[in-house]
């Protein structure tokens, strides 16, 4: 028998080939996903750049955003909206 001892049993060449093929398929799929993500990141880049330009022009934007977020979690935000 041609095989390798693994976890107390013989692993045959066909099993090794199957596992290797599965790894190759997963690697190819990961490469394709990365290509798609990179392509769409390039498409989104102008939108994010424009958003960052707008945000940088608003005084204390992030400070206000964080404060409103903490207020909204506490339920006080709804009180502020009613006034």
C-alpha positions in Angstrom: 0.0 0.0 0.0 1.3 3.4 -1.0 0.3 6.0 1.6 1.2 8.1 4.6 0.5 7.3 8.2 -1.7 10.1 9.6 -3.8 10.1 12.7 -3.5 6.3 13.1 -4.7 5.5 9.6 -3.4 5.2 6.1 -4.0 8.2 3.9 -4.0 7.1 0.2 -2.7 9.1 -2.7 -6.2 9.7 -4.0 -7.3 11.3 -0.7 -4.2 13.5 -0.9 -5.0 14.5 -4.4 -8.6 15.3 -3.4 -7.5 17.4 -0.5 -4.9 19.2 -2.7 -7.5 19.9 -5.4 -9.9 21.3 -2.8 -7.1 23.6 -1.5 -6.3 24.7 -5.1 -10.0 25.5 -5.7 -10.2 27.5 -2.4 -7.0 29.4 -3.3 -8.4 30.3 -6.8 -11.7 31.4 -5.3 -9.9 33.6 -2.8 -7.8 35.2 -5.6 -11.0 35.9 -7.6 -12.7 37.4 -4.5 -9.7 39.6 -4.0 -9.8 40.8 -7.6 -13.4 41.8 -7.3 -12.9 43.6 -4.0 -10.0 45.5 -5.5 -12.0 46.5 -8.6 -14.9 47.8 -6.6 -12.6 49.6 -4.2 -11.3 51.5 -7.1 -14.9 52.3 -8.3 -15.8 53.5 -4.7 -12.7 55.5 -4.2 -14.0 58.8 -5.7 -17.1 58.6 -3.6 -15.1 58.1 -0.4 -12.7 60.9 -1.3 -15.7 63.2 -1.9 -17.3 62.2 1.4 -14.0 62.8 3.2 -13.7 66.3 1.6 -17.2 67.1 2.8 -16.6 65.8 6.3 -13.3 67.7 6.6 -15.2 70.9 5.9 -17.6 70.4 8.8 -16.2 71.7 12.1 -16.0 69.0 14.8 -17.8 66.5 12.6 -16.5 63.4 14.3 -16.9 64.8 17.8 -20.5 65.6 17.1 -21.1 62.2 15.4 -19.7 60.4 18.4 -21.7 62.4 20.8 -24.9 61.9 18.9 -24.2 58.1 18.7 -23.8 57.9 22.5 -26.9 60.0 23.0 -28.9 57.8 20.6 -27.8 54.7 22.5 -29.1 56.2 25.7 -32.5 57.2 24.3 -31.9 60.9 24.8 -31.7 61.4 21.0 -35.4 60.8 20.6 -36.1 63.4 23.2 -34.0 65.9 21.3 -35.8 65.2 18.1 -39.2 65.9 19.6 -38.1 69.4 20.8 
